[in-house]
């Protein structure tokens, strides 16, 4: 029972990184609202955020095959890193939001995305190097990875950061694609 609890805890810590990705699996398609360029921009950001998690699934814990599960978790983290990289690239292609003063929130969102990705990369590298031979060594490796994941665990995704700008918050609130993202309907603190 204690082992199961630890594995669940480790899996929960790994899934924390998914803040934006988990919601994507729950999101459906919706039609665009024509409320101006800032709402279209917000819709594009939310579409990109949803795409990050659409192909990711945390592997189920496998007590009988610790080496295999270790490899699956590493593969998952590598895939998550690639998706976050694609999100970063897409956000840079879309550019800053078409609202006065929105550049600060945009730069903060990109900075936080890159920091989360960097933390994820360090944890993934550490997990890759862990020598897993049995269930005990797997638990130790996942615990250590979980410690690293806690640092990234507070990251709520670029949509949260962008909502700190009041005009962008209104745009995100109007864009149907943003309704199921983490933090939707919650007020982010104002920028300043």
C-alpha positions in Angstrom: 0.0 0.0 0.0 2.8 2.4 0.8 4.5 1.6 -2.5 1.3 2.3 -4.4 0.9 5.6 -2.6 4.5 6.6 -3.5 4.0 5.7 -7.1 0.8 7.7 -7.2 2.6 10.6 -5.6 5.4 10.4 -8.2 2.9 10.2 -11.0 1.0 13.2 -9.6 4.2 15.2 -9.4 5.0 14.4 -13.0 1.5 15.3 -14.2 1.8 18.7 -12.4 4.0 19.8 -15.3 1.1 19.2 -17.6 -0.9 22.1 -16.2 -1.9 23.1 -19.7 -1.7 19.7 -21.3 -4.2 17.9 -19.1 -6.9 20.4 -19.9 -6.3 19.9 -23.6 -7.6 16.3 -23.5 -10.9 17.7 -22.0 -11.3 20.5 -24.5 -13.5 20.2 -27.5 -13.7 22.3 -30.6 -15.6 25.5 -30.6 -16.4 28.2 -33.1 -14.6 31.5 -33.1 -16.2 34.6 -31.8 -15.7 37.7 -33.9 -14.8 40.2 -31.2 -11.7 41.8 -32.6 -8.1 41.0 -33.2 -7.3 40.5 -29.5 -9.9 37.8 -29.2 -8.7 36.1 -32.3 -5.1 36.3 -30.9 -6.2 34.8 -27.6 -8.1 32.1 -29.5 -4.9 31.2 -31.4 -2.9 31.1 -28.1 -5.5 28.8 -26.5 -5.5 26.5 -29.6 -1.8 26.2 -29.4 -1.9 25.5 -25.6 -4.5 22.8 -26.2 -2.4 21.2 -29.0 0.4 20.8 -26.5 -1.4 18.1 -24.5 -3.5 16.6 -27.2 -1.0 13.8 -28.0 0.4 13.3 -24.5 -0.6 10.7 -21.9 1.3 10.0 -18.7 2.1 6.3 -18.7 0.4 4.1 -16.2 2.7 2.8 -13.4 3.9 -0.7 -14.0 5.2 -2.4 -10.8 6.3 -5.6 -12.7 8.5 -3.8 -15.2 10.3 -1.0 -13.6 12.9 -0.6 -16.4 10.1 -0.4 -19.0 8.1 2.2 -16.9 11.3 4.3 -16.4 11.8 4.4 -20.2 8.1 5.3 -20.7 8.3 8.2 -18.2 11.5 9.5 -19.9 9.8 9.2 -23.3 6.8 11.1 -22.0 9.0 13.9 -20.6 10.9 14.1 -23.9 7.6 14.4 -25.7 6.3 17.0 -23.3 9.5 19.0 -23.9 9.0 18.9 -27.7 5.4 20.0 -27.3 6.4 22.9 -25.0 9.1 23.8 -27.6 6.5 23.8 -30.3 4.3 26.0 -28.2 7.1 28.5 -27.6 7.8 28.6 -31.4 4.1 29.1 -32.2 3.8 31.9 -29.7 6.8 33.6 -31.2 5.3 33.2 -34.7 2.0 34.8 -33.5 3.9 37.6 -31.9 2.9 40.0 -29.2 -0.9 40.6 -28.7 -2.5 43.4 -30.6 -3.3 45.4 -27.5 -1.6 48.4 -26.1 0.8 47.4 -23.3 0.3 43.7 -23.9 4.0 43.2 -24.8 5.0 42.9 -21.1 2.6 40.1 -20.4 3.7 38.4 -23.6 7.4 38.6 -22.7 6.6 37.3 -19.2 4.6 34.4 -20.7 7.5 33.4 -23.0 10.0 33.7 -20.2 8.0 31.5 -17.8 7.4 29.0 -20.5 11.1 28.8 -21.2 12.0 28.5 -17.5 9.5 25.6 -17.1 10.9 23.9 -20.1 14.5 24.4 -18.8 13.4 22.9 -15.4 11.7 20.0 -17.2 14.9 19.4 -19.3 17.1 19.2 -16.2 14.7 16.8 -14.5 14.5 14.7 -17.6 18.3 14.5 -18.0 18.6 13.5 -14.3 15.9 10.8 -14.8 17.6 9.5 -17.9 20.8 9.0 -16.1 19.2 7.2 -13.1 20.2 3.5 -13.0 16.9 1.6 -12.7 17.2 -2.1 -12.2 14.3 -2.9 -9.9 11.2 -1.3 -8.2 13.3 0.2 -5.4 15.7 2.0 -7.8 12.6 3.1 -9.8 11.0 4.7 -6.7 14.3 6.5 -5.9 14.6 7.8 -9.4 11.0 9.0 -9.6 11.2 10.6 -6.1 14.3 12.5 -7.2 12.5 13.5 -10.4 9.5 14.5 -8.4 11.6 16.9 -6.4 12.7 18.6 -9.6 9.1 18.6 -10.9 7.9 20.5 -7.8 9.9 23.5 -9.0 8.0 23.5 -12.3 4.8 22.5 -10.6 3.8 26.1 -10.0 3.8 26.9 -13.7 0.2 27.5 -14.9 0.9 28.1 -18.5 1.2 31.0 -20.9 -2.6 31.8 -20.9 -2.4 32.4 -17.1 0.5 34.8 -17.6 -1.2 36.6 -20.4 -4.3 37.1 -18.4 -2.4 39.5 -16.1 -3.0 42.2 -18.7 -6.7 43.4 -18.1 -7.4 43.8 -21.9 -6.0 40.3 -22.6 -7.9 38.8 -19.7 -11.1 40.1 -21.4 -10.0 38.7 -24.7 -9.3 35.3 -23.1 -12.6 35.4 -21.3 -14.4 36.0 -24.7 -12.6 33.3 -26.7 -14.4 30.0 -26.5 -11.2 28.1 -27.1 -9.9 29.3 -23.7 -12.8 28.2 -21.6 -11.4 24.9 -20.5 -7.8 25.9 -19.9 -6.5 25.9 -16.4 -7.3 29.1 -14.7 -10.2 29.9 -17.0 -12.7 32.0 -15.1 -10.1 32.8 -12.4 -8.7 36.2 -12.2 -5.0 36.5 -12.5 -3.4 39.3 -10.5 -3.0 42.5 -12.5 0.4 43.2 -14.0 2.5 45.7 -12.2 
